[in-house]
Amino acid sequence: MVESSIEFEKFRRNWSEKNSVKRSLRIALTQRLASTVARQVVSQSTMKFASCDDDPENSVNAYLWVGVH
């Protein structure tokens, strides 16, 4: 009985560690994907706004040109 309890505890810990690693990887992947999507949206928006004005000295759009160049 003691041996089976030890084996069960080993199994439980191993299972818990595997799930913990999977959960961490899933969270990291989700965060990375969200970050990538956010960067693409900002980049596309910046390019669209910057392309509306060909004058980089214009005070309204000057900050947008910084993100494009």
C-alpha positions in Angstrom: 0.0 0.0 0.0 2.8 2.4 0.8 4.5 1.7 -2.5 1.4 2.4 -4.5 1.0 5.7 -2.6 4.5 6.7 -3.5 4.0 5.7 -7.2 0.7 7.6 -7.2 2.4 10.7 -5.8 5.2 10.5 -8.4 2.5 10.2 -11.1 0.5 13.1 -9.7 3.6 15.4 -9.5 4.7 14.5 -13.0 1.2 15.1 -14.4 1.0 18.4 -12.5 4.4 19.5 -13.8 3.5 18.7 -17.4 0.2 20.6 -17.2 2.1 23.5 -15.6 4.5 23.6 -18.5 1.7 23.4 -21.1 -0.2 26.1 -19.4 2.9 28.4 -19.3 3.6 27.8 -23.0 0.0 28.4 -23.9 0.0 31.7 -22.0 3.3 32.8 -23.5 2.1 31.9 -27.0 -1.2 33.8 -26.5 0.6 36.9 -25.2 3.1 36.8 -28.1 0.3 36.4 -30.6 -1.6 39.3 -29.1 1.5 41.5 -29.1 2.3 40.7 -32.7 -1.3 41.5 -33.8 -1.2 44.7 -31.9 2.1 45.8 -33.5 0.7 45.0 -37.0 -2.5 47.0 -36.3 -0.5 50.0 -35.0 2.0 49.7 -37.9 -0.7 49.6 -40.5 -2.6 52.5 -38.9 0.6 54.5 -38.7 1.3 53.9 -42.4 -2.2 54.8 -43.4 -2.2 58.1 -41.4 1.3 59.0 -42.6 0.5 58.4 -46.2 -2.4 60.9 -46.0 0.1 63.7 -45.7 3.3 63.9 -47.8 4.7 66.7 -45.7 6.7 65.2 -42.8 7.1 68.7 -41.3 3.4 69.0 -40.7 3.0 69.3 -36.9 -0.2 67.1 -37.0 1.5 64.1 -38.7 5.2 64.6 -37.7 5.0 62.0 -35.0 3.5 59.5 -37.3 6.4 59.8 -39.7 8.8 58.7 -36.9 7.0 55.4 -36.7 7.2 54.8 -40.4 10.9 55.6 -41.1 
